[in-house]
Amino acid sequence: MTLIESAKKNKLTPLILTVAGNEGIKPALLLRRIKEGKAVVPRNANHSLKKPCAIGLGLSTKINANIGTSTDKCSVRNEIKKLAVAVSAGADTVMDLSVGGDLKKIRREVLKYSPVPVGTVPVYEIAVNARRRKKSFLRFGCDDILETLEEQAEDGVDFFTIHAGVTEKSLGALKEQKRLLSIVSRGGAILAAWMNHHRRENPFYACFDRILDIAYRYDVTLSLGDGLRPGSIHDATDRAQIAELKILAELTRRARVRNVQVMIEGPGHVPLDEIKKNVYLEKSLCNGAPFYVLGPLVTDVASGHDHISAAIGGALAASYGADLLCYVTPSEHLRHPDAGDVHEGVVASRIAAHAADIVKYKDTADRWDKEMSLARRQRDWKKQIRLSVDPQKAKKYRLSSRPDMKDVCSMCGEYCSIKLMQECMRV
């Protein structure tokens, strides 16, 4: 029985009670949101989670961290280190996007050590296997897809990114316009190349009912991928992106009928004034399905600082209703991220998520900020550090520049405004 089926029967499972408790909401309300498809709890029946989470309406904004090898960087040890860094920094979910090395071993190690839900993009492994076995990454079909999905689900993967919206119809919309950057999604590009080579419909779309069979059997959440997401702010919210989103809406309805949990992946590069429209479109077309956005990045020129661009866009998107922010690291567009990049990406996204939650949940989310303000009024430096989104960095900064007066900081020293006003008010 999947989680949706349990919700339809109003069964308060230990998982639901735990997650509802963590969120501070009534279990019955969480069940209703899951039943309606407006919230998901990614959790494969074969994966024992220490830190399960719920994603969707009325829930705190969550953070996903991408890890995984590349064809140039293939250290399993490094990826497990990045996993630990991501979780320690506050990631709610992780995705293994490996394309280099022993993918099965890497995935199983990530699942073994991850206390949070783990997602994958199965087409990566499918393409890698096709290249290794048949000398071309385009030599695969439905049977290969289903075999890989079954194996990953059996291993315990909690959610799959499925690029089933890159279809002949949506690619037709792409060809009708002149994008600055055509397809920037790796999964989307692989499938577009496959369709062009074989002159056939996307096999993930053609085999979607059989994919649902596997997702149902293991209670894997489907994250319907945006293979035609814009890679430039000049391509945002175009016909191709919307054509794909409409197809994802159709697939969402089909999944819900089959009692499979679904969330929708959203665009990457979007200017500030189009973010609200993108969130509202997804929520409207997909009947409130949780929205999982990459950033969005609000400018294309922040190379080396794209985590800041993404945090700006993520804060705005989440304030309008996006539910899961996929982090972006400082190394985006430049290199394979290291552990330091992972830490910076998660922290930036957490700041964005919390800023949005203050808007969405005014009565509860700002309690953390109030505690910090009180600690500042009291000039309680230990408490300020403890309450920081990144205590390690806050402590490092405090210790790196010790003031002559212990009850202030080295920014203002004896002219500390807070201390001066406290002394004035006592007069």
N, C-alpha and C positions, 0 to 999 in steps of 0.2 A: 504493500500500500504506500503510495507516494504521500508527500506532505500535503498536497492539495486535497487528496482524498480524505486524509485525516481531518483537515480543516472543514471539509464539507460535512463531516460527521461530528464536528465540534469536539474532537478528541484532544484533550489537553495532555500532550505527551511531555516527558521530561525536557526534551529539546525546546519546545514552545515555552515552557515555564522558565527555563534558564534564559532564553533570549529575551523574553518579555521582561523578566526581572532586570536584565542588563540595560534594557532600554527605558525602564521606568514606565511601562504602559501595561494596561490590563491584558492578560493572555487572550481573553475572548476577542478583544479588538484586533490583536495580531492575527488570530485565526481568521477573522473576517477579511482582513486585508489580503491574506494569502489566498483565501477562497476566491476573492474578487480578482486576483492576479495583480494587485497593486503593491504587493510586497513579496519578496522571496527570501528563503533561507537556504543558501547553497550548501548542500551536505549530501554527499554520496553515502549510501547505506554501508559501503565498505571502508569509509574513512572515519576514524575516531577523532573528533575535533575537540581540542581543549578550549578553543576560543571561537565558538560559532557566532555568527552575526546575522542580523536581518537587514535587508536593504529595501527601501521603498517609502511609501507615503507615511508621514507621521513619525518617521524614525530618523535618528541622527545621520548626517551625511557620512558616508563611509569612504575609505581610501583603498585603492588597489595599487600594489607595487609590482611592476614587471621585472622578472629576472630571467636568466637563461643564457645559454651559450650562443656564440655566433660561429661562423665558419672559420674565423680567425682566432677566437678566444674560446677554448674548450676545456676549462678546468672545472671539474665537479666540485672540488674543495672551495673554489672561489664563489660558485653559485650558492653553496650552502652557507657560506659566510654572508653573502648578500641577503639571503633569506633571513638569517638571524638579525642582521642590521635592520632590515625592513620591519620585521615584527617588533623589535625593540624600540624602533622609532615611532611605532603606532599604526602600521598598516593593518587593515582589517581583513584583506584578502591578498593573495599573491597569484601571479600567473607565470608559469614556466613556458617561455617562448623559445626554447632551445632549438637550434638548427644545426649545431655542430657537435661531434662526438657521439657517444653512445646515448641516444635519446631515451631509451627505455631505462637505463641505469640512472640517468639524471632525474627523470621524472619520479622514479621510485624512491630515490634519496630525498627529493624535495617533499614528497608525500610523507615519508617516514619522519622527517624532522619538523614539518610545518604544523603548528598548533592552530592555524587559521585555514579557511577554505582555499583550495588550490584550483586554478583554472588552466586550461591549455587552449591552443589553437591547433586542432588535429590535422589540418591540411599541411602544416609544416612537416610533421612526421611522415605523412602520406607522400609528400613530394620527395623528401629525403630518401625514403625507402624505395620509391620508384627509380630514383637516380642510381641507387646502389644496386638494385636487383635487375633493372631493365635498361640502364644506361641513359635514361632521360627522365627528368622530374615530371614530365607531362604524360607518362605512360602509366596511368592509373584509372580505375573506374569505380563504380558503386561498390563492388565487392571489396576492393581495397579500402575504401572509406569505412565501410561497416566493420571490417576486420580490425582496423585501427581504433575505431570508436569503442568497440567491444572490449578490446584489450585495455585501453585507457580507463574505461569505466570500471572494469574488473579490478584494476590497480587502485581505484578509489578517487579518481579525479572528480571534483565537486561541480565544476561548471565548464562547459565547452563554448568557445567562440565558434559559431557556425556561420560562414559567409554564404548564406543561401539567397541573399538578395541581389547578388551580382548575376543577373539573368540576361537573356537575349533582349528582353524589353528594357531593362535599366541601362544596359550597355548601348542600346539604340539611342537612348536619351543622351548618353555621354558623347556619342559620335556626332550628334546634331549641334553641339556647341564647341567652342574653342576655349578649353581650360588652359590656364598657365601650366598647371601640373595635372596630368591626366589621372592616374591612379597611384596613390602613395601607400595604400595598404598592401603589405606584403602578401597577405592571404588573398586579398582581392585581385592583385596583379597575377598571382599564380593561377587563379581560376579564370581570369580573363584570357590569359595565354593558353590555358587548356581548351577553353571554348573556341578560341580562334584556330587552334591547331586541329581539333577534332570536328569542328563545325557542328557542335551539339550543345544542348542546354547544360547549364551548370549541374553537375551530378549531385551536389548537395541539395539543390532545389528539386531535382528529379527524384531523388531518393529520400525526400524529407519524411515521409511517413515511416520508412524503415529506421530512420534516425530517431524518430519519436519512440519507436519500439524499444530501442536501447536506453534512451533517456528515461523512459518510464520504468524499465526493469530495474535500474540502479538508482532512480530518483536523482538523476543529474539535471541540474539547471542549465537551460540553453541561454546563452548570451548571443543574441542575433547580431552578427558583426556588420559594421558599416564599411564594406569594401570600397565604396565610392565616396568615402568621406573626403572633404576638401583638404588639400595639402598647402593651400595658399588662401589668405583671407579674400583674395579676388575671385575665388571659385566657390565661396561659401553660399549655401542655400540655393544652389542652382537646380536645374531640372533633373539632372542625373541623381543628385543626392535625394531629392524629394521622391523621385520614381522608385529608388531603392527603399526608402522609408515606407512607402505605401505597400511594397511587397512584404517587408518585415511585419507590417500590421496584419496582413493576411496570414502570415506564418504564425504570428502570435495567437490569433484566433484558433488556428488548427491545433497548436500545442495545448492551449487551455482545454479544448474539448477532450484531449487525450490525458488530461491531468498531469501535464508536465509544466514545471515552473519556467518562466521566461523573463528575461530583461533585454533591453534594447541598447545597443552601443551607439554613441553619438559622435558628432563631427569633431575634427581636430583643430583646424584653423578657422576661426570665426571672429569677425570684428565685433567690438563691444555692442554696437547697436543692433546686431542680428542675433545675439545670444537668447534674448527673451523669446523671439519668434521661434527659434529652433527647439527650445524646451517645450513651449506650448504646442507646437506641431506634433512632437513626439507623443506628448501626453494625450492629445486629442485623437490622433490617428490610431494609436496603439492602446486606447482605452485605459490609460493610467498605468501602463506597465512601467516598472522601475527603469530609470534612464541612467546609463553608464557612459560618461563622457571622457574623452581623451583631452584633458585640459579643461576647456578649449583654449588654444593659444590665440591671443588677441592681436599679435603682430608677428611678422615673419622675420624680423631683423634682430632677434634677441639671442643669437647663437652664443652659447656659453652661459646664458642666463635664461634659457627657455623655461626653467622651473618657475621663474618669477612671472613670465608671460602667462604660463598655464595657471598659476595661482590666482592671478587677476581674473582670468576668464572663468576658472573653476568657482571662485567665490560668487561671481555674478550668476553663473548657471545654477549652482546649488540654491542660491537665494530664490530663484524662480521655480525650483522644484526638481532639479537634477538630484539623483540619489546616491550615485557612486562616482567618485572622481578617480580616474586613472592618472597616477602621478606622471609627471614629466621631469626628467633629471636635467642638470646643467649640461650634460653631454649630448642631449638630443640633437640629432642631425650631424653630429661631429665624430662620435666614436662609441665603442661599446662601453657602457657605464661600469664604474668600479664601485666598491662598497661605500666610498665617500659620496659619490653621486647619488647612490640609492638613499643614503641618509638625508641628504639635502632635498631630494625630491619628495620624500615622504613628509618631512617637516613642513615644506612649503605647501603641500596639499592639505595637511592637517590644519594649518593656519587658515587656508581658504575655506575648508569645510566648517570650521568653528565660526568663522566670520559669517558664513551663510546661515548657520544654525541659530545665531543670535537674532537674525531677521525672522527665520521661520518659527522659532520656538522662544519667543520673547520672555515667557514666564519662567523658563528653566535654564536655557543655555548660557545666559550671562552670569550665572552664579559664580562660575569659575573666575570671570573677570572682576566681579565684586570682591572676591577673596583677595585677588591680586592688588586691587586698589587699596584695600584695607591694610595689606602688608606693606605697601608703599607709604601709606600715611604713617604707619608705625616704624618705618624704615627698618623693617625686619628682613634683612638680606637673605638669611637662610630660607625663610618662607617664600620670598620672591623667586629664588632659584628653584625651589621645589615645585612651585606652581607654574613655572615656565613651560612652554610647549617643548623646549629643548633644554632641559636642566643642565646637561653636560656642557653645552656651549655657554649657557648663562654663567655657570660657575667659573669656567675658564676665563671669561671676560672680566668677571669681578676680581679674580685673583691676579689677573695680569696687570692691573693698575690700582694698587692699593692706595687709598686716600690717607692723608695725615690724620684726619678725624674719622674714627671708626664708624660713626653713625650716619655718614653721608657717603656719596660716591665721588670719584675724582672728576666728574663732569663739572660740578658746581662748587665742590669743596665747602668752604665756610659760608658761601653765599647760597647754599641749598634752599630753594624756595619753600619746600615743605617744612623744613626745620625753622626757617625764619617766621613763617606764618604761625606755626605752633607757639613760638615764643611771643609773637605779637598778641595772639588771642588770649594768652595767659595774663597779659598786662591789664 
